[in-house]
Structure formats: C-alpha cells, structure tokens
Amino acid sequence: MNDNTVTKQQLNKLIEFRQRFYDCLTKAGDAQFQLVDALLSNMKISSFPELSLSPLFEREWSSAYDAVENGQQASEQLRRLFCQQLPREGPVVCPLDTTVWPHPKARTLDDLVYEISPTKAARRHTAVVGHVYSILAWAQNGGAVGA
C-alpha cells in the first residue's frame, strides 16, 4: 500500500467520524458542529464571544449562544462513537484533568460548588466557589494526548 492510499484511507476515516459525530447532534446541530470546529482550530480564543468570530463559525453570534443553551446531543451514541476510536490492543491511558472556574461573588448561578483549588498567591490549596470542569483525554503511545 503506498502513502497516497494510506492518506486517502485516513481522510475517509476522518470524514466518516465527523459525519457520525454530526449525526449525534440532535438539536442546533449545525451551530454545535461549527463551534467544535472553531474550538479545535488552534486559534487563541480567550472568550466565548470571540469563539463566535472564528472563520469556522459561519453563523450569527447569537447562534453560538443558542447552540450552547438549547443544543442537544445523543449522549449514549456519542460515548459509543468516542470509545470506538480507542485502540483495541495494548493499554489504554486516559488522563483526567479537573479545574474549577471561580465565581466568588455569584450567589444565584446554578450548580455552584465549593471545590479545593491551588492558590498561587498563598502557595496552598483553598476552597473556591465556582463550576467544576473535567477533561478526559486519551494518551496515545504513553505520551501524546489525543481526544
């Protein structure tokens, strides 16, 4: 098999994955799909409104908010799709990173929790009021991280 054939197979596999991923987005799918593309584009994005300005997000800025607020996904179908990408042989290493987004003055936001978080200024850990986010990734070949 030559390099051109392998590259074509890899491209077809990526196209198939993207289509299956898109099929899991059951409401506001187009906007959600473009938001994911914008997030994965390697552009430095420091805020959500900035994300809606990405050239990969081809909609009005309000569609970004609508996609997050009202978008729906077939969660179990997505889990299966992601798990199918893991290797069938050898050890599977999945590092987990958890962080808290502080909201110290927010009193009415839903789902606020007290979470232990490192504090650079005090060089210790302290309780922080905020939202907790976790990222589970797959570390291929014991080093490089891939989603």
HUQUI-V710107 format. One record per residue. N is the residue number from 1. RES is the residue in three letters. SS is DSSP state (H for helix, E for strand, - for the rest). Layout:
N;RES;SS / N;RES;SS
This chain:
1;MET;- / 2;ASN;- / 3;ASP;H / 4;ASN;H / 5;THR;H / 6;VAL;H / 7;THR;H / 8;LYS;H / 9;GLN;H / 10;GLN;H / 11;LEU;H / 12;ASN;H / 13;LYS;H / 14;LEU;H / 15;ILE;H / 16;GLU;H / 17;PHE;H / 18;ARG;H / 19;GLN;H / 20;ARG;H / 21;PHE;H / 22;TYR;H / 23;ASP;H / 24;CYS;- / 25;LEU;E / 26;THR;E / 27;LYS;E / 28;ALA;- / 29;GLY;H / 30;ASP;H / 31;ALA;H / 32;GLN;H / 33;PHE;H / 34;GLN;H / 35;LEU;H / 36;VAL;H / 37;ASP;H / 38;ALA;H / 39;LEU;H / 40;LEU;- / 41;SER;- / 42;ASN;- / 43;MET;- / 44;LYS;- / 45;ILE;- / 46;SER;- / 47;SER;- / 48;PHE;H / 49;PRO;H / 50;GLU;H / 51;LEU;H / 52;SER;- / 53;LEU;- / 54;SER;- / 55;PRO;- / 56;LEU;- / 57;PHE;- / 58;GLU;- / 59;ARG;- / 60;GLU;- / 61;TRP;H / 62;SER;H / 63;SER;H / 64;ALA;H / 65;TYR;H / 66;ASP;H / 67;ALA;H / 68;VAL;H / 69;GLU;H / 70;ASN;H / 71;GLY;- / 72;GLN;E / 73;GLN;E / 74;ALA;- / 75;SER;H / 76;GLU;H / 77;GLN;H / 78;LEU;H / 79;ARG;H / 80;ARG;H / 81;LEU;H / 82;PHE;H / 83;CYS;H / 84;GLN;- / 85;GLN;- / 86;LEU;- / 87;PRO;- / 88;ARG;- / 89;GLU;- / 90;GLY;- / 91;PRO;- / 92;VAL;- / 93;VAL;E / 94;CYS;- / 95;PRO;- / 96;LEU;E / 97;ASP;E / 98;THR;E / 99;THR;E / 100;VAL;E / 101;TRP;E / 102;PRO;E / 103;HIS;- / 104;PRO;- / 105;LYS;- / 106;ALA;- / 107;ARG;- / 108;THR;- / 109;LEU;- / 110;ASP;- / 111;ASP;- / 112;LEU;- / 113;VAL;E / 114;TYR;E / 115;GLU;E / 116;ILE;E / 117;SER;E / 118;PRO;E / 119;THR;E / 120;LYS;- / 121;ALA;- / 122;ALA;- / 123;ARG;- / 124;ARG;E / 125;HIS;E / 126;THR;E / 127;ALA;E / 128;VAL;E / 129;VAL;E / 130;GLY;E / 131;HIS;E / 132;VAL;E / 133;TYR;E / 134;SER;E / 135;ILE;E / 136;LEU;E / 137;ALA;- / 138;TRP;E / 139;ALA;E / 140;GLN;E / 141;ASN;- / 142;GLY;- / 143;GLY;- / 144;ALA;E / 145;VAL;E / 146;GLY;E / 147;ALA;-
